[in-house]
Amino acid sequence: MSSDEAPLTALEVLVVDCQTTGATPAQGAVLELGWAVARGAPETVTQLESHWITLPAGATVPAQVRRLTGYDPARATLTLPAAEAWQRLRGLLPAAPLAPMAIHYAHFELAFLRDWAQQFEPERPFPFDAVCVHAIACRLFPDLPRRSLRALAGYLGHGVELERRSHGHVLATAFIWSKLALELGERGVESWAQLREWLAAPAPPRPRKRRYPLPATVYRALPDEPGVYRFLRRNGDVLYVGKAGSLRKRVASHFTAGSATSERALEMLTQVHEIQPTPTATALEAALLENEEIKRLNPPYNIQLLDEARHIWFFDRALDHVAPAADELHRRGPVPSLGSVRALRALQLLCAGAESSLSLRARAAGAPERWAPDEQVFAEGYAALLERHGLVAVEAPLLERELLRAARQLLAQAPEDTASTAESGDDATVEPPSARSWDRERVLRHLERGLSHGHQLLQRARWLCLLFDCTIVFQEPARARRLLLVREGQVVKAQTLGPELALPAAPQPHRPRRERLAAFCERKQYDRSRTLTSELKRVLRDGGSVRIALGRNHWLSDEGLRTALRWI
């Protein structure tokens, strides 16, 4: 039986994936190639291989491609020459005159494969009969929000790593092909020839409205209470963890028309098959649980609270030296970023009379040296900073105090919901290269940001160390009072306090500062304490009440606490 007549589910199909350095053969080269032979039923994958491909002389790999694929020239030392890769691919199904091939985005990969065919076998016809898996899915599932490789595989019950590697993409494409072959058979498309005819026929009109796979009845049945929710794939993989003041309303908002506008959000929602909720007593406790669950589960669509490539730093007293762990010299921290604290130190040096070198100007403005303002425009912006904040004739002994005063003035002038410019823990970034023209006002803006942001990070570091052992009594609007006991940075007890119960006498353990600092060497402890701080600020902002015992039964509450939190 020929490949055209064999049932799709029984047909051996060559599955291929390419990663490249450019969009077309004229713009780039094949960086990685993967292949396998797949059969639909029973689902089997054989001869699976993937290889880095030897690049042409002088070819480079763009930074974005390196980031997406994880390509590292130091590790990709064993490469396969393109000619050998073509011959191996060519020989996989030698008996077929036109080997059936399935590629997710066939239009993209085929351009590179045809280019290889012209290079290595110019006298022979192209040996593969390729179909586009994406095109098939568009006809079978026309109202799905997205049909990218990751979205479609997840919808059908297979997870794909975020890193774009051919090995994983081949396995995902083979899995999708096996499911599509069954679906096609149910619709009367049972052979390769019939599939070709079906694809050649005009496609039906695309529905105007998206259809999310998860029925609306599922999230409408969630409780109208605070909690944490987890989005799960069909195979049980956790896609995303979120927090909510109302589980029902928050989860429903993901699926509301117009809310999921980003490609990443639509890709995720295409895969959601189940919701796993955990109600909590308050929204504050939901935020704390969300942080812990993200660290535990490492879901692919959570970004902000993942530990990977996110560090904590400690500075010495003068802010000249930095280390990844606290020691006797480096005790100013923990801080989640270097740029703003270094900008603050640069301003201190300039105010103390240091020469306005290129390096110092770049650090003070928070820009790479190649984008730093020139000496004249920097001097104009720096003079404006001194004049605006009364720093023109500050004597050395008063310098740190006066800079702190100016930083607090800047923070006080910011709107309350945006005063925490360092809330995400990331360095402030300069405008993109297309907007690199510096002027007096732009220099002033960057200097003020470095001043306020740097002081804010250092003030927050002191506060987070105090939260390491504390007792918290808080009440969110329309909810009961809650007691949290925090020991060694973690909530060890949480309970409801009735209106008749007085504040507990809660003397705090006296733990040496070096012990508290040592616990912040791990990013998860910083995020835990930062999340708690953010939630306490939110409770006060929403009209609730908060009291915290930070020392030996010394309670800080409401207005005093609101003032303290203003600077952190």
C-alpha positions in Angstrom: 0.0 0.0 0.0 1.4 3.4 -1.0 1.8 6.3 1.5 -1.1 8.1 -0.3 -3.5 5.2 0.4 -2.3 4.1 3.9 -4.5 5.2 6.8 -3.1 8.4 8.4 -3.0 6.7 11.8 -0.8 3.9 10.5 1.4 6.0 8.2 5.0 6.7 9.1 5.5 10.4 8.9 8.8 12.3 9.1 8.5 15.1 11.7 11.0 18.0 11.4 11.9 21.1 13.4 14.4 23.8 12.6 15.8 26.6 14.7 17.5 29.3 12.6 19.5 32.5 13.0 17.2 34.4 10.6 13.7 34.5 9.1 14.8 33.2 5.7 17.8 31.5 4.1 18.9 34.9 2.7 18.9 36.3 6.3 20.2 33.4 8.3 21.2 29.8 8.5 20.0 26.6 10.2 21.2 26.6 13.8 19.6 23.4 15.0 17.8 20.6 13.3 15.7 17.8 14.8 13.8 14.9 13.3 11.9 11.7 14.1 9.6 9.2 12.5 6.2 9.2 14.0 3.1 7.0 13.7 -0.3 8.0 14.9 -1.9 4.8 16.3 -0.4 3.3 18.3 1.4 6.5 19.1 5.1 5.9 18.5 8.2 8.0 17.9 11.4 6.4 16.5 14.8 7.6 15.2 14.5 10.8 17.2 17.6 13.1 16.9 18.5 16.7 17.2 21.8 18.4 16.4 23.4 21.8 16.4 24.4 22.6 12.8 27.8 23.9 11.8 27.2 27.6 10.9 28.7 29.1 7.7 32.0 30.9 8.0 31.4 34.3 9.5 27.8 33.7 10.6 26.8 34.9 14.0 23.9 34.1 16.3 21.8 37.1 17.3 21.3 37.8 21.0 17.6 37.2 20.8 18.1 33.8 19.2 20.6 32.8 21.8 18.1 33.8 24.5 15.2 31.9 23.0 17.2 28.7 22.2 19.7 28.7 25.0 22.5 28.5 22.4 25.9 28.8 23.9 28.9 28.6 21.6 31.1 27.3 24.4 28.7 24.3 24.9 27.7 23.8 21.3 31.1 22.5 20.2 29.9 19.3 18.6 28.1 20.4 15.5 26.9 18.5 12.4 27.8 19.9 9.0 24.8 20.9 7.0 25.5 18.5 4.2 25.7 15.6 6.5 22.5 16.6 8.3 20.7 16.8 4.9 21.9 13.3 4.0 20.8 11.8 7.3 17.4 13.4 6.9 17.2 12.3 3.3 17.9 8.7 4.2 15.2 8.3 7.0 12.5 7.0 4.7 14.4 5.7 1.6 11.6 3.6 0.3 9.2 6.5 -0.4 9.6 8.5 -3.6 8.1 11.5 -1.8 8.4 11.0 2.0 5.4 12.3 3.9 6.6 15.0 6.3 4.8 17.0 9.1 6.1 20.4 10.2 4.3 22.7 12.5 5.0 25.9 10.5 5.9 24.2 7.2 6.2 27.5 5.3 9.2 28.5 7.5 11.1 25.3 7.7 10.6 24.3 4.1 12.4 27.4 2.9 15.6 26.3 4.6 15.1 22.6 3.6 14.6 23.6 -0.1 17.7 25.8 0.2 19.7 22.8 1.4 18.2 20.6 -1.4 19.5 23.2 -4.0 22.9 23.3 -2.4 23.5 19.5 -1.9 21.3 17.8 -4.5 20.6 20.4 -7.3 19.9 17.8 -9.9 17.3 15.8 -7.9 13.6 16.8 -7.1 12.8 17.8 -3.6 12.2 14.5 -1.8 9.6 15.4 0.8 5.8 15.9 0.7 5.3 18.2 3.7 2.0 19.3 5.3 1.7 22.2 7.7 0.4 21.0 11.1 -0.7 24.6 12.0 -2.8 24.8 8.8 -4.5 21.5 9.7 -5.2 22.7 13.2 -6.6 26.0 11.9 -9.3 24.0 10.1 -10.0 21.5 12.8 -10.1 24.0 15.7 -10.9 27.3 14.0 -12.1 29.0 17.2 -9.2 28.2 19.5 -7.5 31.4 20.7 -4.1 30.3 19.5 -2.6 27.3 17.6 1.1 27.8 18.1 3.1 24.7 18.8 3.1 25.3 22.6 -0.6 26.3 22.7 -1.8 23.4 20.5 0.4 20.8 22.3 -0.9 22.0 25.7 -4.5 22.0 24.5 -4.1 18.4 23.5 -2.3 17.4 26.7 1.5 17.7 26.1 3.8 20.2 27.7 6.5 22.1 25.8 9.5 23.8 27.5 9.7 27.6 27.0 13.3 27.2 25.6 13.0 26.7 21.8 14.9 23.5 21.2 14.3 21.2 18.3 14.3 18.0 20.4 11.3 19.1 22.4 9.6 20.7 19.4 9.9 17.4 17.4 8.3 15.4 20.2 5.5 18.0 20.5 4.8 18.0 16.8 4.7 14.2 16.7 2.3 14.2 19.6 0.1 16.8 17.9 0.2 14.8 14.6 -1.0 11.6 16.4 -4.0 13.5 17.8 -4.8 15.3 14.6 -4.7 12.0 12.6 -7.4 10.6 14.8 -9.5 13.7 14.6 -9.1 13.8 10.8 -10.2 10.2 10.6 -13.4 11.0 12.5 -14.1 13.7 9.9 -13.6 11.3 7.0 -10.1 12.3 6.1 -8.3 8.9 6.3 -5.4 8.9 3.9 -2.5 11.2 2.9 -4.2 11.8 -0.5 -7.5 12.7 1.2 -5.6 15.1 3.5 -4.0 16.8 0.5 -7.5 17.3 -1.1 -8.9 18.5 2.2 -6.2 21.1 2.6 -6.6 22.2 -1.0 -10.3 22.9 -0.6 -11.3 26.5 0.4 -11.1 26.9 4.2 -14.4 27.7 6.0 -14.8 31.3 7.4 -13.0 31.8 10.6 -15.3 32.4 13.6 -15.2 36.0 15.0 -15.4 34.9 18.6 -12.7 33.0 20.4 -13.7 29.8 22.2 -11.7 29.0 25.3 -11.5 25.2 25.9 -12.4 25.7 29.6 -16.3 25.9 30.0 -17.4 29.1 31.6 -19.4 27.1 34.2 -16.2 26.0 35.8 -14.9 29.4 36.8 -18.4 30.8 37.5 -18.7 28.1 40.2 -15.7 29.3 42.1 -16.2 30.9 45.5 -16.4 34.7 45.8 -13.6 34.5 48.4 -9.9 35.3 48.5 -7.5 32.6 47.5 -5.0 31.1 45.1 -5.8 29.5 41.8 -3.8 27.2 39.5 -4.4 26.7 35.8 -3.7 23.1 34.7 -3.2 21.5 31.4 -5.1 18.4 30.3 -2.2 16.2 31.5 -2.1 17.9 35.0 0.9 20.2 34.4 0.5 23.5 36.3 0.6 26.4 33.8 0.1 29.4 36.1 -0.5 30.3 39.7 -2.4 33.5 40.6 -3.9 35.2 43.7 -7.3 36.8 44.0 -9.4 38.9 46.4 -12.3 37.0 44.8 -11.5 33.7 43.1 -14.6 33.9 40.9 -14.1 37.4 39.7 -10.4 37.2 39.2 -10.4 33.9 37.2 -13.4 35.1 35.1 -11.4 38.2 34.2 -8.8 36.1 32.4 -11.5 34.8 30.0 -13.4 38.1 29.5 -13.3 39.5 26.0 -10.5 42.0 25.6 -8.7 41.1 28.8 -6.2 38.6 27.4 -4.7 40.7 24.7 -1.1 39.5 24.8 0.1 36.5 22.8 1.5 34.9 25.9 -1.8 35.1 27.7 -3.8 33.7 24.8 -1.3 30.9 24.4 -1.7 30.0 28.1 -5.5 30.2 28.1 -5.7 27.9 25.1 -4.1 25.2 27.3 -6.2 25.6 30.4 -8.2 22.4 31.1 -8.8 22.6 34.8 -8.7 25.1 37.7 -7.4 24.1 41.1 -8.5 26.7 43.8 -7.3 27.1 47.4 -9.5 29.6 49.3 -7.7 31.6 52.0 -9.0 33.8 54.9 -7.7 37.1 53.4 -6.2 38.5 50.2 -3.0 39.1 52.1 -2.6 35.4 52.9 -3.5 34.6 49.3 -0.5 36.7 48.1 1.8 34.9 50.6 0.6 31.5 49.4 0.9 32.5 45.7 4.6 33.3 46.3 5.3 30.0 47.9 3.4 28.0 45.3 5.2 29.7 42.4 8.5 28.8 44.0 7.4 25.2 44.6 5.7 24.5 41.2 7.8 26.7 38.9 4.9 27.3 36.4 6.0 28.4 33.0 3.7 31.4 32.7 4.7 33.0 36.0 7.6 35.4 35.5 8.0 37.9 38.3 8.3 35.6 41.3 10.5 32.8 39.7 14.0 32.4 41.2 15.9 31.7 38.0 18.6 34.3 37.2 17.3 36.7 40.0 20.0 37.5 42.6 20.3 39.2 45.9 23.2 41.5 46.7 24.9 43.0 49.8 27.1 46.2 49.8 29.8 47.4 52.1 29.2 50.5 54.3 30.5 52.9 51.6 28.6 51.2 48.8 31.8 50.6 46.9 31.9 46.8 47.0 29.2 44.2 46.5 28.9 40.5 47.3 26.2 37.8 46.7 26.2 36.9 50.5 26.4 38.9 53.7 29.6 38.9 55.7 31.4 41.2 58.1 32.2 43.6 55.3 29.1 43.5 53.2 26.1 44.2 55.6 24.0 46.7 53.7 21.3 44.6 52.1 19.6 42.6 50.9 18.9 44.5 47.6 17.6 42.9 44.4 19.4 45.0 41.9 22.7 46.8 41.6 22.1 49.7 39.2 20.2 52.1 41.5 22.5 51.6 44.5 25.5 52.2 42.3 23.7 55.3 40.9 23.3 56.5 44.5 27.0 55.9 45.3 28.0 57.8 42.1 25.9 60.8 43.3 27.6 60.6 46.7 31.0 60.7 45.1 30.1 63.6 42.8 28.7 65.6 45.7 31.9 64.9 47.6 33.9 66.5 44.7 34.9 63.5 42.5 35.7 64.3 38.8 32.8 63.8 36.5 34.3 60.9 34.5 32.5 58.9 31.8 32.2 55.9 34.2 30.7 58.1 37.0 28.3 59.8 34.7 27.1 56.5 33.3 26.5 55.1 36.8 24.8 58.2 38.1 22.4 58.3 35.1 21.8 54.5 35.1 23.0 54.0 31.6 25.8 52.0 29.9 28.9 54.0 29.2 28.2 54.0 25.4 24.9 55.8 26.1 26.0 58.0 28.9 25.4 61.8 28.6 28.3 64.0 27.6 30.1 66.1 30.1 28.3 69.4 29.4 24.7 68.2 29.4 25.4 66.0 32.5 26.8 69.1 34.3 23.6 71.0 33.5 21.4 68.2 34.8 23.5 67.7 37.9 23.5 71.4 38.7 19.7 71.4 38.4 19.6 68.5 40.9 21.8 70.3 43.4 19.7 73.5 43.1 16.3 71.9 43.2 17.1 69.9 46.4 19.3 72.3 48.3 22.6 70.3 47.8 24.8 73.1 46.4 27.0 73.7 49.5 26.6 70.6 51.6 29.6 69.8 53.8 31.0 66.3 53.8 29.8 65.3 57.3 26.2 66.2 56.3 26.2 64.7 52.9 24.6 61.4 53.6 21.9 63.0 55.7 21.1 65.6 53.1 20.9 63.1 50.3 18.5 61.0 52.4 16.4 64.1 52.9 16.3 64.8 49.2 15.4 61.1 48.4 12.5 61.2 50.9 11.3 64.4 49.4 11.2 62.8 46.0 9.3 59.7 47.4 6.8 61.9 49.2 6.0 63.8 46.0 5.3 60.6 44.1 1.7 59.3 44.1 1.2 56.7 46.9 0.5 53.8 44.5 3.7 54.6 42.5 6.0 55.7 45.2 7.6 52.2 45.4 9.6 52.5 42.2 11.7 49.5 43.2 8.7 47.3 44.0 9.5 44.7 41.3 13.1 44.6 42.4 14.4 45.2 38.9 16.8 47.9 37.9 15.3 50.9 36.3 16.2 50.9 32.6 17.1 53.7 30.3 15.0 54.5 27.3 15.7 52.5 24.1 18.5 53.5 21.8 16.1 55.4 19.5 15.5 57.9 22.4 19.1 58.4 23.6 19.3 62.1 23.1 20.2 63.5 26.5 19.2 67.0 27.7 19.1 68.8 31.0 15.7 67.6 32.0 16.4 64.0 31.1 19.6 63.9 33.0 17.8 65.5 36.0 15.1 62.8 35.8 17.6 60.0 35.8 19.6 61.4 38.7 16.4 61.9 40.8 15.4 58.3 40.0 18.7 56.9 41.0 18.7 59.0 44.2 15.2 58.0 45.4 15.4 54.4 44.1 18.8 53.7 45.7 17.8 55.0 49.1 14.5 53.2 48.9 16.2 49.8 48.3 18.5 50.3 51.3 15.7 51.4 53.5 13.6 48.5 52.4 16.5 46.1 53.2 16.6 47.3 56.8 12.8 46.9 57.1 12.8 43.3 55.6 15.4 42.3 58.2 13.0 43.6 61.0 10.1 41.5 59.5 12.2 38.4 59.9 10.7 37.9 63.4 7.5 39.8 64.0 3.9 39.5 65.0 1.2 41.1 62.8 -2.4 41.8 63.5 -4.3 43.1 60.5 -7.9 43.5 59.3 -8.9 43.9 55.7 -12.1 45.8 55.0 -15.3 43.7 55.8 -13.2 40.8 57.2 -12.2 39.5 60.6 -9.0 40.5 62.3 -6.2 38.1 61.6 -3.0 37.3 63.6 0.2 36.2 61.8 3.3 35.0 63.7 6.4 35.3 61.5 9.5 33.4 62.7 12.7 33.2 60.7 10.9 34.9 57.8 8.0 32.5 57.5 4.5 32.6 58.8 4.3 29.8 61.4 0.8 30.6 62.7 -2.3 32.3 61.3 -5.6 32.6 63.1 -8.7 34.8 63.4 -9.0 37.2 66.4 -12.5 37.8 67.5 -13.5 41.3 68.5 -13.4 40.4 72.2 -9.8 39.3 72.1 -7.1 41.8 73.0 -3.8 42.1 71.1 -1.5 39.2 72.2 1.6 39.9 74.2 4.1 38.7 71.6 7.8 39.3 72.6 9.9 38.7 69.5 13.0 36.5 69.5 16.2 38.5 69.6 18.2 37.2 66.6 21.6 38.7 65.8 21.5 40.8 62.6 24.1 38.5 60.9 21.7 35.5 61.3 18.9 37.5 59.7 21.1 38.7 56.8 22.3 35.2 56.2 18.8 34.0 55.5 18.4 36.5 52.7 21.1 34.9 50.6 18.3 33.0 48.9 16.0 35.0 46.6 12.9 33.2 48.0 13.3 34.8 51.4 13.6 38.3 49.9 10.4 37.7 47.8 8.5 36.3 50.8 9.2 39.4 52.9 8.7 41.8 50.1 5.4 40.3 49.3 4.3 40.6 52.9 5.4 44.3 52.9 3.5 45.0 49.7 0.3 43.5 51.1 0.6 45.4 54.3 0.8 48.6 52.3 -2.2 47.5 50.3 -4.3 46.8 53.4 -3.6 50.3 54.7 -4.3 51.9 51.3 -7.7 50.0 51.1 -8.8 51.4 54.5 -7.9 48.4 56.7 -5.8 48.4 59.8 -2.4 46.9 60.6 -0.3 46.6 63.8 3.1 45.0 63.9 5.3 44.0 66.8 8.9 44.3 65.6 10.7 44.3 69.0 10.0 43.2 72.5 6.2 43.9 72.5 6.6 47.3 70.8 3.7 47.8 68.5 3.8 49.9 65.4 0.4 50.7 63.9 -1.7 52.5 61.3 -0.4 56.1 60.8 3.0 55.4 62.2 3.2 52.3 60.1 1.9 54.1 57.1 4.6 56.7 57.4 7.3 54.1 57.8 6.1 52.1 54.8 6.1 55.2 52.7 9.9 55.1 52.4 10.2 51.4 51.6 
